[in-house]
């Protein structure tokens, strides 16, 4: 009897349970290594963004400026570091982390490689709301940020409402196995997102026609995804939002892991993928809208971050890895856009869009072939 209950052994005397434990330990070690590596790369990237470029700053001078000391022979060094370089580096890291985490939440909830706030029109909705309040009442700062948050949530709700199947198709499941993923995992939500994104872009274009010359120039730069006008005030709003929502998003992302086994088994394990998924989409929309309010739309960062992070972790979903990947992407893109092209200074969103467009086409081809 004891021999029957004994765990089957593989060649070399290793049990199946020991093999599974070894694989999990290797996966955890790899994830830890990737997270540490991405964090180091982010710190190095921020250092390059602050210290190098058209105006270089020595490391001792940088710490002296932070301490409030005067730098002899460099009267403008304090202003350049504290009002231009350092704010851009911090804003790029925060916005990239928010967008990367948002992309991870959208993809795990909807289980589609194209699921991201870019495709679903969340960033465009946030931009449209922000430009509308600027055009209607000259609202800036905190009011603009609040409008962007509301716009992002409104677009998410609209896309979900349009994408949900009718009563006749409810309960039939779908390619993703039921729940939100089953209802939205096909092409319906992509089409709805593209339509809403196009509407958001039209609203932005129309609202900009009503702006004064001064506001028009500022709005044009902002809608291109430029960090030129970022301020410590905007960074403060984004930092508070990220500090609150990133831990919540990480918890929801982890709570969705049983859904990877299918909706029925997830329910059997006590999980509620529908409610958890709605919460994850709401948090993801808030993160994307907050990043958009602070820096303007940064195209395809959310779309880029998750597949790169999953490639580094060996296919294991990880919100912290996606957030760090997004932060690294935006910091490096901002440096290249502002400093690496000679006298040409491009908006950061132009570079992220140029990098994301080929990836989107590649993901579309994989989706057409049934690869996820």
N, C-alpha and C positions, 0 to 999 in steps of 0.2 A: 504493500500500500504506500509506504514511504517512497518507494522508487517511482511510483506513478506520479506522486505530487512533486517530485524533484524537478527543479528548473532545468529545461533542456540545455545541454552544453554544446558549444560549437567546437570546431577543431582547435586543439591547443588547450582545452579545458576551460574556456571562457563562456560564461553563461550569457544568454540573450540580454538579461537584465544588466549585467556588467557592461555589455557592449553599448546598450542604450545610455547608461550613465557616462561612459567614456565619451560618446558622441556629444552628449549635452555639455560635459565639462569642456570639451574642445571648442564647442560653439560659444560657450560663455567666455572662455579665454580669448577667443578671436574677437568677440564683441568688445571686451574690455580693452584689448590692444587697439582696436579701431577707434574707440571713443577717446582714448588717451592721445593717439596719433592725430586725430582731427582737432582736439583741443590745442595741442602744441602747434599744429599748422595754423590754426586761427590766431593764436597769440603772435606767431611769427608774421603772419599776413598783416595784422594790425600794426605791428612794429614797422614793417616795410612801408605801410601806408602813411604812417606818421613821420617817420624819420627820413625817408628817401623821396625822390621826385625832383621837381624844379627847384625846390628850396630844401636843402638837406639840413638835418638837425643831428648833432652829436648826442650820443646817449647821456653823457653827463649833463649837457645843456638841457636836455629834455626833463630830467629829474629836477634840475635847478629851477626850470620854469614852473613845474608842478609845485615846487616848494615856495614859489613866489619871489625867488631871487632874480636880480637883474643880470642880464647877459651883456657883457661889454662888447661893443662893436656890432651888436645885432638888436637895434631898437625895436624892430618889428617882429622879432622872433616870438615873443609872447603872444601877440595877436594871431600870428599865422598858426601857431601850434594849438592854442586854446579855442580859437574862434573858427578855424577852417579845417585843419588836418585832423585833430583829435575828435571833434564832433562827427565828422564824416566817417571815421573809422568805427566809432561806437554805434552810430546810427546804422551803418552797413551791417555790422555784426548782429544787432538786435532785429533789424528788419529781415535779414536773411534767415535767422533762427526762427522767427515767427512764420515766415512763408514756408520754410522747410518742414516745420512741425504741422502746419496746416495741410500741406500736400500729403504727409504721411497719414493724417487722420482721414482725409477724403479718400485716399486710395484704399486704406484698410476697411473703411466702412462700406464703400461701394464696390470694392474688389474689381476694379478696372484700371489698367495702366494709364488711361487717359483722364482719370478722375483727379482733378486739381482745381483750385480756385481760379486759375487762368482760363481753363476750358469752360467752367460753369458760370463764368461771368461775374464772380464775386468781386474781383479787383476792379473790373469795369464799373460795377454798380457802386462801389465805394467811391471811385473817382467821380462818377456822375453826380452823386449826392454832394460831394465836397465842392465841386465846381458850381453846382446849382446854388448853394447857400452863399458862395462868394459872389456870384452874379446877382442874386436876388437882394441881398442885404449887406454885402461887403463883409460877411462873417469870416473871421480868420482865427488862427490859433486853436483854442479848445473847442470852439463851436464848430470849426471845420472838421476836427477830429471826430467829434460826436456824430456829425452828419455822415461821415464816411463809415463809421461803425453801423449806424442805422441802415445806410444804403447797402452795405455788404450783407447784413442779416436779411433785409427785405428781398434781395436778389436770391439768396439761398432758399428762402421760403417759397418764392415764386417758382423757381426751377423744380423744387421738390413737388410742389402742388401740380404743376403741369406734367411732371414725369410719372407721377403715381398712376398705376393702371386703374381701369374702371372696375366696377363691382364684378363684372362677368369674368374678369381675369384675375381677381384677387384669390390668393390661395393656390394658384396654379404653379407658383414657384417660378423659377427661371434658371438661367445658366449658372448663377452663383449660388443656388440652393435655398432660396426663400429669404424672407425678411426684406430689409431695405436693399440689400445687394441683389436679391432675386428680382425685386420690382424695378430697380434702376440699373442693374448691371449690364443691360444691353446698350443699344444705341439711342434709346429714347431720351435719357438725361443729357447725353452729349449734344443732341440736336437742340434740345431746349436751352442748354447752357450757351451754345453758340448764338442762338437767336437773341437771348437776353443780353449777351455780351455785345452783340451788334447794336441793340437798342441803347445800351449804356454809352457806347462810343458816339452814337448819333446825338444823344442828350448832351454829352460833353462838347461836341462840335457846335451845337446850337447855342448852348449856354455861353461859350466863349465869344460868340458874336456880340453878346450883350455887355461884355466887359469893357472897361476903360483901357486905354493904351497901356497904362502901368500894370493893371491887374492882368491884362491879356498876356503880357510878356511873362509875368510870374506864373500864370496858369499853364502857358505853353511849355515852359521849362519843367514844371512839376508833373504834368501829364506825360512827359517823355521819360519819367523815372530818373530825374536828376537829383543828386544830393547837394547841389550847390546852395540851396536855400534852407538846409536843415539847421535847426536851432536847438539849444539845450532844452528849451521848453518842450518842443516836440519829442525830443529824446526822453525827457522825463515821463511824458504820457505813455510812450511806447514801452519804456522800461517797467513801469507799474503794470501795464496790461500784460506784458510777457511774464513778469514775476508771478502774477496771479493765474494766468491761463495755461502756461506751459506745464506746471505740475498737474493741473486738472486734465489737460490733454494727454499727458503721459499715463495717467491712471485710466482714462477712458480707452486709450490705445491698447493698454494691457488687458483691460476687461473684454475687449473684442476678440482676444486670441481664441476662445472656444469656437467662435463663429467660423474660424478657418477649417473646422472639421465638418461644417454643415449646420444649417439652421436647426434641424431636428435634434441632433446630438447636443448642440449648444443649449437648447431648451432643457434637454434631459440632464445636463450638468448644472442646471440652475441659472444659466445665463439668460439675459434678456437683450438679444442683439438689436431688436427694433428700437427700444428706448435708449439703449447705450449708443446706438448708431446715430440717432437724432441728436443726442447730446454732443457726440463727437463732431458732427457736421456743424452744429452751432458754435462750438469752441473753435473749430477750424476757420469758420467764416469770420469770427471776431478777430482771430489772430491775423488773417489775411487783410481784413479791413483796417486794423490798427497799423499794420506795416505800410499799407497804401496811404493812409492818412499822414504818416510821418515822412515818407520819402517819395510818394507818387507810385504809380504802377511799375513794378519791376517784372517785366515779362518773363514767364516760364521758369522762374526760380523754384516755385513749388513743384513744377513738373520735372525739373532736372534733379532735385535733391533726393527724392525717394529712390529712383532706380540706381543712382550712383551709390547711395548709402547701402542699399540691399546688395549691390555688387561687392562692396567692401566687406560686408558682414557675412558673405556667403549665402545670401538669400533670406537671412533672418530679419523680420520686420523690427525696426527699432526707431522710435520717435526721437530719442536723443541723438542718434546717429544722423537722422535726416535733418534735424535742427542744426547741428554743427556743420553738416555739409552745406546747407543753405547759407549759413553765416560765412563760411569760407568762400563760397562762390561769389557772394555780393561784395565782400571785402576785396577780393582779387579783381573782380570786374570793375569796381570803382577805381582802383589804382591804375589799371590798364586804360580805362576811359579818360582819366584825368591827367595821367603823367607819362604813359608809355608811348604815346602817339605824337611826340614832338609838341608843336604848338597847337595841335587840334585837341580840343576838350569835348568829348562826347558825353551825352547823358548815360548814366550807368545802365538804364533800361535798354538802351540800344544794343549794348554788348550782350546782356543776358538774353535779349530777344534773338539776336543773331546766333547765339549758341543753342537756344532752345528750339528754334524752328526745325533744324535737321533731326533733333531727337524726337520731336513730335511726329514727323513723317515716318521715322523708323518705328515708333510705337504703333502708329496706324497700320503699318505693314505687318507687324507682329500680330496685332489684334485681328487683322483680316485673315491671317493664317491660323488663327485660333491659339496663338501662344500668349500666355499671361505671365 
